[in-house]
Amino acid sequence: MFSHHLRMSFRALAKQRSTSFINIFGLGLGIACFLLIGLFVRDELSYDRHHEHADSIVRLGVHIFMDGTESNYATVSAPVAAGLKELVPEVVESTRMQDGSTQIWYEDQVLEEDYFYYADPTVFNVFTIPMITGDPSTALLEPGSVVVSESTAIKYFGSVADAVGKTFLRNNSSTWTVTGVFEDIPETSHMKPNFMASFVGLEWAERTSWLTQNNFATYFRLTDASAIPAFQEKLPAIIKERAWPEAEQIFGQPAEQIFASGVEFSWIVEPLKDIHLKSDLAAQFEVGGSMTYVWLFAGIAIAILLIACINYINLSTAVSERKAREVGVRKAVGSSRRQLVMQFLSDSLVTTVLALGVAGLVTWLTLPILNTFARKSLSMGVLVDPVVLATIVILGIVVTLLAGSYPALVLSSYRPALVLKGARSGAKRSGFRNGLIVFQYSVSSALVLAALVVYGQLNYIQNKNLGFSGDQVVLIQNTDDIFDDLPAFKNQLETLASVVNVSSSSQTFGRPSNDNLYTPEGRADSEGKLIWTNFVDGSFDDVYDLEMADGRFIDVEAPGDERAVVINETAARLLELENPIGTRLNGNFGVGSFTVVGVVKDYHVESFDQPIKPYLLASNLEGGRFENGTVSVKLASSDMATVMAEIEAAWLAVSGGQALQYDFFDDVFEERYMQEKQVGQILIVFSVLAILIACLGLFGLAAFVTTQRTKEIGIRKSLGASASGIVMMLFKDFGKWVVVANLIAWPVAWWMMSDWLAQFVYRTDIALWYFPVSLVVGILLAFVTIGGKTMRAAMANPVRALRYE
């Protein structure tokens, strides 16, 4: 019986080729979108699940609030890891990590490495990092020991077996010995070290302050997941015991008074599984995802699948009158309703299976494009995973039932006597179809509006005056390695015809800087304000086109400017300086006193979801006092290959063969808005696909309706109706539902996107013109979709139309 149903289904598909194509292709495209987004969502939700104790691992961050300036870091100070293991019974083990880019010197190779980490020997007791060679319990116990990933061992040493015992130089200075090789860290990890060097023996890793220098990513493995609340409850008392005495020394007043005045210092507990999608802390190993966007894309996937299923339902009910007589005859000769339902579900199953084939092909062809947009490395191989395969089978069953159950139940319910007499019940089915059209275009219109709002915010970000310019600026890293020869290197660069200006600074402009407490001279130490600090030379303002609001910038020729500082407008307001120029500022932590010589206009160097922070640019002219980690080179030429060759030659002349490491400022700065750009691109693509699928269904429906009304069109033409009038009459039946769909979509889209924009401190408004544009686009697409079919019907010879059937 089942094989009979299948044969009948294939015959029906072959008989109605156009309808079958629309159903199969539309449903296949919808399933492909669902699979693509599903792969993306699955990947996002799988981060850090591979660790054996993932449920009981937490990361500690720090929250600092002073004078309206809030800082939240994914790192804490050096002694916290060992201290909490000793003080909190719920802690089984703790470990610290730090990351950074470096150069590896091995034999005749000098290569850049972006994933060079430092770690405590206990890292293997917290995380599941399988070792291929080497003993994890001793691999990082000795100073100068390092373990490397499998791919890194092959890259440098030829094989895993040959790696252990090998030595290399980091930045042509410190020597490290390989003591083990671990399996490559999965891509679905928030940290991906290729090297893990031991903290043992490093002076800066043994700092004792619990309050300052929060530079260590610190993790704790607890007894179990249920211990997280108890662990968190104990932290305030430990802060009071260990950090408050340091605060009293810094501010010169009782800690109770400091923290009662609005100053906040606390630790943030984040479960390991939440880090990738739910953490928005600064100083993380990599930019994370967003649970909001995961839910958004999951909703889009379901909406597109529903649109595709609605197409099937609409076309199935639309062509029901073609099958009505068949149903009537079958019932008259004894077919039961159950048999008819099975036949229609068989039709749906065959259509779904063929659509799954189309979906697999579309997914295979478009997955590289999704990887480019989302910066992923998803592969079709994941589809053979038993869980994923089971999900696809369940998806096929659900789509079969969802798309086929309504037509099956409706068509099988026809009473044979009425059907054979020609009775119809089209009004009810027409109303149902119109309701589905409204739903389809409501979803599509909402997606179009969402894409317009995201595009508008991105356009606002790209065109807003940031208060500086980083165009044509090259960042040369690790210049503190040539500290003694840095002046000669800068002088050599300035002689190049393609170089406009050169500046050195302790931090890259726009990357996280160090913060410090500054107090205007004459005020109590307790009135110190937390200000972000960068040490720069006198050309920094010219390289980045900073605008002065008052005073001047640091001048290498001016006497005493080795202790000069420039502050931004936000810092001037925070310090409550009415006349900042000439003010002396006393810095904490041994940095001494400075004189304010200028106020620079506020500039945006962080994402627009963060307020502008108070910044201080201090002179780095005092030789040897402050390291100069970055040289910024502003270029005039567009011939980057030639320019970079000249810069590299100048670098090699003073670096002793150390390879040049550089970035373009625009690339570094763009990382702050990469997530919003990715969301915008993906949203636009899937919005277009949703509209395409909806239009595909509308085309099939229009084809059926024009065929159904062939005689009516012939009569109207014979009575003098114009072709354009007939086209507008047919279009009106669909166009009015497109209008209704937009009116429903507008408030929903407004609410959703207003909530999305609220995350940005600096944002655009939802332009009112978005709404009529979405309506016009929807109407035009509907007209283009059905216009050709209706025009052909309206232009047909009325004599042939009257002979129809």
Number of C-alpha atoms within 10 A of each C-alpha: 9 10 9 10 19 17 15 16 21 15 12 13 19 13 11 11 11 13 22 19 16 20 30 26 22 27 32 29 27 29 32 27 24 25 23 23 22 18 19 20 19 14 15 20 18 14 20 23 14 15 17 13 18 19 18 22 26 25 23 22 26 20 17 15 16 18 15 12 16 15 16 18 21 26 27 25 23 24 19 25 22 15 14 19 18 14 12 16 13 20 21 17 21 26 24 27 22 21 22 12 15 19 21 22 21 16 10 6 12 18 17 16 16 15 18 21 24 22 26 21 23 18 22 18 17 22 19 15 19 13 19 15 18 15 12 22 12 13 22 27 18 15 14 19 23 26 30 26 23 21 18 22 24 15 11 19 15 12 14 21 14 12 23 20 13 14 18 18 16 17 19 19 11 9 13 20 19 23 25 27 29 23 16 17 19 13 15 17 20 21 18 19 26 23 23 27 28 25 25 18 12 11 8 10 19 13 13 13 15 20 21 17 16 18 18 26 24 25 26 29 26 24 16 15 15 12 15 21 10 12 18 15 10 14 18 12 10 16 17 15 11 15 18 20 15 16 22 16 11 15 17 14 14 14 19 12 12 18 15 9 11 12 16 14 21 17 20 19 19 19 19 25 21 15 22 24 19 15 18 16 18 16 18 20 18 12 18 17 18 17 17 12 16 19 12 14 21 17 14 22 24 17 20 28 25 24 27 29 26 24 29 28 24 28 24 23 22 21 17 19 18 11 13 22 18 15 23 22 16 17 20 14 9 8 13 12 18 11 15 20 21 19 21 23 25 24 23 28 21 20 27 29 18 17 24 24 17 20 26 19 14 18 23 15 11 13 20 16 13 21 15 11 16 18 13 17 13 17 13 12 7 12 16 10 11 10 11 16 13 13 13 16 14 12 17 18 16 13 23 21 17 18 26 25 17 18 24 26 17 13 21 24 15 19 15 21 13 13 18 15 10 11 13 13 10 13 9 10 16 14 11 15 20 18 14 19 24 23 23 27 26 25 26 30 28 25 24 27 27 24 22 22 24 23 19 19 22 18 12 15 17 12 9 12 11 14 16 18 17 19 15 19 23 21 21 22 20 19 23 18 17 18 17 13 15 19 12 16 22 19 12 16 22 17 11 15 11 20 18 18 21 23 22 27 26 22 20 21 20 16 13 15 16 13 18 17 22 25 20 23 15 9 11 12 19 17 16 22 22 27 24 19 21 23 22 29 23 21 19 23 18 17 22 21 14 18 18 19 13 18 15 16 27 27 17 15 9 9 9 13 22 20 19 25 30 28 27 23 24 20 23 19 12 16 21 11 13 8 9 22 18 14 16 20 22 20 21 17 10 7 13 11 17 24 22 25 22 23 25 25 16 22 20 16 19 17 19 17 14 14 15 20 23 22 23 26 24 25 24 26 20 12 10 10 9 17 18 26 19 22 27 27 26 23 21 16 14 10 10 13 9 12 17 15 11 15 19 17 13 19 26 14 14 15 18 10 11 19 19 21 17 16 13 16 22 15 11 14 17 13 14 17 16 15 18 16 19 16 19 21 18 18 22 20 14 21 22 16 17 30 23 18 27 25 23 21 29 22 24 24 24 24 19 17 15 21 17 16 14 21 19 15 26 23 15 16 21 14 9 8 14 14 19 13 13 19 23 17 13 22 18 13 12 20 18 13 20 26 18 16 24 27 16 18 24 19 12 14 22 17 10 12 19 14 11 15 18 11 12 15 13 17 17 16 11 19 10 8 8 16 22 12 14 21 21 14 14 24 20 13 16 22 20 13 20 23 19 15 18 25 17 13 23 26 16 16 14 20 13 12 20 15 10 13 7
